[in-house]
């Protein structure tokens, strides 16, 4: 069973390598303005205007929890 997984992995690597070479051009990501425009189109503030909490305390607790779990690493 293990050799079948190794064979499948080698085949996948070969296929991905072939596809990358066969493509014939380098990947150039869109510039920042295009990415910002796409994000603004996809994530409208109107999507979040219906979020409500049971109380102001519940809102603060949720905000603190999210900050502690996700934001503190980068923002201190």
C-alpha positions in Angstrom: 0.0 0.0 0.0 2.8 2.4 0.9 4.6 1.9 -2.5 1.3 2.8 -4.3 1.2 6.1 -2.4 4.8 6.8 -3.3 4.1 6.0 -6.9 1.1 8.3 -6.9 3.1 11.1 -5.3 5.9 10.8 -7.8 3.3 10.8 -10.6 1.7 13.9 -9.2 5.0 15.7 -9.0 5.8 14.8 -12.5 2.4 15.9 -13.8 2.7 19.3 -12.0 6.2 19.8 -13.2 5.2 19.0 -16.8 2.2 21.4 -16.5 4.4 24.2 -15.2 6.9 23.8 -18.1 4.2 23.3 -20.7 2.4 26.4 -19.8 5.3 28.5 -21.3 4.9 31.7 -19.3 5.7 33.1 -15.9 2.9 33.8 -13.5 2.5 37.5 -12.9 0.0 38.3 -10.1 -2.4 41.2 -10.6 -1.2 44.6 -9.4 -2.3 46.0 -6.1 -5.0 48.2 -7.5 -6.6 45.3 -9.2 -6.6 43.2 -6.0 -8.0 46.1 -4.0 -10.8 46.6 -6.5 -11.6 42.9 -6.6 -11.7 42.8 -2.8 -13.9 45.9 -2.6 -16.3 44.4 -5.1 -16.5 41.1 -3.2 -16.6 42.4 0.4 -19.1 45.2 0.6 -19.7 46.9 4.0 -23.4 46.3 3.3 -22.8 42.6 4.0 -22.0 43.4 7.6 -24.8 45.9 8.4 -27.1 43.3 9.7 -24.8 41.8 12.4 -26.2 42.3 15.8 -25.4 41.2 19.3 -27.7 40.5 22.3 -26.1 43.4 24.2 -23.2 45.8 24.1 -21.3 43.6 26.6 -21.7 40.6 24.3 -20.4 42.7 21.4 -17.4 43.7 23.4 -16.7 40.2 24.5 -16.8 38.8 21.0 -14.6 41.6 19.7 -12.0 40.9 22.5 -12.1 37.2 21.7 -11.5 37.7 18.0 -8.7 40.2 18.8 -7.1 37.8 21.2 -7.3 34.8 18.8 -6.4 36.4 15.5 -5.2 40.0 15.7 -2.8 40.1 18.7 0.0 38.2 17.0 0.6 41.0 14.5 -0.9 44.1 16.3 0.3 43.4 19.8 
